[in-house]
Structure formats: structure tokens, C-alpha cells
């Protein structure tokens, strides 16, 4: 997605010349038409997760191409050093639920880490169980000696060697953790370790 703007062109030129250079966006017919209608401007390329006709934060701008007086795009792309690629731009799979979506947004710095525990509380997770009737949670030692409680956002992610996996609501896990952190989707592309005290605080905050 792209949009052309005349204002702030000089100021933007320096801010869009970052050290990290994303792949140069392909110039489409739509972009050429946009540039033709806006000579002597900058053609701003917007992350595909955002609507260029709506509000776009500065960090959602991939970068900009200069447009000359004839309305032609000059292939001298200026990347935005503040650009944060969206999960969609990075090719992440479509999230199956709100917790997976939040994991993607936190990983890409589109949402703060502090937002994760609140979503965890109302999410259904799959935890290790020795039998279908088990009502406790089980943790395992990590390579550094810590005990982590693995929990998966989808049953299809549960390891095949587990004897059983039971579905449990995040908020119902909190009092069973005994101070141990939760490892969400361990070994998956998108994983997170959430301290139990952060989950307990989120539970307490919503009761106030």
C-alpha cells in the first residue's frame, strides 16, 4: 500500500534513511498512478496491515520513493528506520484466536508485553495431563533448571508424545501455578514465557 504526500518531504527524507534496510517494495501500477497525480512529492509505502486511507502511525511506514516533477517514481527507496513490520508483512500465519494474535503483535512490537497477561486470562489453553480427569497442572525443567508449565494455544500444537492434554481457561490456571511461569507454545515459532506473578496481577487488577 502506498500514498503520496507533498508536505514534510524534506523532513521525512532524513528519518526514512535508516540503517536497517527492508527489501525494496515492488512498484505497482497503482503506485505509478498515485505518483502521476502527485508530482514533486514522496510516495510513502505503508505496511500491508494498515489502510493508507485511515490513520497510519509513523512506524507503519515502510519507507518512501521520491516522485519527480513529471510524476515519475525515482527508484531511490528511502527505508524508514522506525518501521515495525506487522505480523502480516512478516508472513506469520493467520492467528486462530485472540491469544495467538496478541503473541504476534507483542513479538512485532505492535503491542506492549504488558497486554499479554490480560488476554491470557480469558484464553483456552491445552496443558499436559496424565489422565483425562486430572485437574492439576504439570511443569517441566527447562535447560537452565527452571520449572516451566507448558501451555498451547491450539490442540494441534500439543506434542504427540503427551498422554493427554486438557483444555483449561487461563484464569483457572493461575492459582495452580505455585509460582512457576507459563511457557506458551514452547518450541513453536511464536512463544512466550509469562511469569506467574504477572498473571496473578492481571487477575487482581480486573477484580478492582
N, C-alpha and C positions, 0 to 999 in steps of 0.2 A: 504494500500500500504506500502511496506517496501523496504529498501535497506540496504546492509551490507557494512561496511567500517572498515578498519583496522586503518587508521590514525586518530589521535586525540581521541583515545579511552579513554585514561586516563583523558584528559581534559574534555571530554564530560560527564564522569561519575558523576562529581560533579554538572554540570549545568543541568543534567537531573534528579536530585533528589529534585524536588520542593515540597513545602508544599501542593499544591493543587494536588490531585491525581485523574486523569481521570480514567475511567473504564479500566481495563487491556485489551488490544486488544487481540482478539482471534488469536491463532497461526494457520495459514493455511498451506496447503501442499506446496504452493508456497514459503512461508516464510521458511519452513524447507529446501526446495531445495536450496534457496538462502544461508541459513546458512551453509549447507553442502559444498557448493562451496567456503565458506569464513570462515574457522576455525580460532579460536583465534581473533575474531573481535567483532563488535557490530552490531546488526540488528536494523536499525533505522526504526521506523514506521511513515509513512508520512500521513498527513491528506488526506482523500479521494478526496478532491477537487483539489489536486496537482498531477502532473505527476512526479513520482520518478525519471524518466529518464531525466527530464528537470531541470531548476533552481528551487531550493526549499529554501525559506527563513528559517532561524533558527526557527522562531515562528510557522512554519507549521509542525514541527516535534512533533509528539505526545509524543514520548519517545523512549527508546531503550531497547532491550533484549541483554544480553551478550551471546556470542557464544563460546563454549569451544573448546579445541584442536581437538575434534572428529567431529567438525562441528554441534554439537547439541545445540539447543537453551536452555539456562538456564532460567527457568521460574521465574526470578527475575526482573520484569519490573521496569525500572527507568523512571518515568514521567518527562517531560520537563516543568519546572516551567515558561517558556516563551511561552508555546504553546497557540495559539489563535484558538479555534475551528472555522471552517468555517461554513457558513450557512448550507451547505450540511451535515456536520458532526453533526450539532445540530438538523437536521430533519426539517428545515424550508421548507415551500412549494416552488415549482418552481416559481420564480418571473414571473409575467405576462408582465412586462415592465421594462424599464431601471431604473425608479424611485424606484420601489419595490426592484430591485436588489441592488441599492445604499443604501436603508434603511437597508437591510440585512448586507451589507458589513460594514456600519458605526456601526451598533449595535454590530457586532462581532470584531470591531477594525481592520478590514482589510483595511479600507479606512478612512481618516480623515473626521471629521464633516464638514470641510470647503468645501468639494467636493459636498455636498448635494445641496446647492442653485443653482449651475450651472446646475445640472441635472433637478432640479425643473422647471427652466425656459422653457425648451422645452418639458415638460411633460403635457399630458392632464389629468386634474383633474375634479372631479364632485363636485359641490358646491350646497348649499341649494338655492332653488328658490321658490317663492310664485306662479309663473306662468311660462309657457314655454318661454315667451318673455322677462322676467326680464334680465337686463344687469348689475345689481349691485351684490355685494357680501354681505352676511349677517353673522354677528358674534353672538356668544352666550357667556354669562357669565360663566366662569369656577367656580369651588368651591371656589377658592381663590379670586374671584371678577374680574379677568382679562377677557377681551373680546377676544375670540379666533375665528378665521374663520375656520370652519371645511372643509376639502377637502379630497376627497377619490381617491385612485389610480385606482379603478375599480367601475363600476356602481353596481356590485353585493354586494359591501360593504356598499352602501348607506342605511341608516336606512329606514325601511318600512313606518314609520310614516311621513316621509317628503312628502310635497305635490308635489314637483317636484325637479329634480336635473338636472342642466345643465352642459354640458361639456365646459370647458374653458382651454385655454393654460396658463401654469404657468406664463409666462411673461406678459400676458394680465391681470392677477390678481394683479400684483404688484402695479400699480397706484390706484387700487380700495381699498386697504387695510387700508388706513387712519392711518397707524402706528400700526395696530394690527397684532399680529403674526398669522401664519397659523398652524393649528393642522392637520397634515397629518394622516389620518386613525385613528382618536380617537376611543378608546375602542378596537382597533384591537391588535393582538399580537405584531405587529411591528408598532410603532407610533413615531412621532417626532413633536416637536414644533419648528418652524423656525421663528425667528424674522423678521419682515418686512424689517428692515434696512439691514439685511444680503442679502435678496433677491434684494433690491434696489442696493446694492453694486455690486452684481453679474451682474446685468443688466448694470450698469455703466461701469464695468470692460470690458465687451465684446464690448462696443462701443468705447473703447480707441484704 
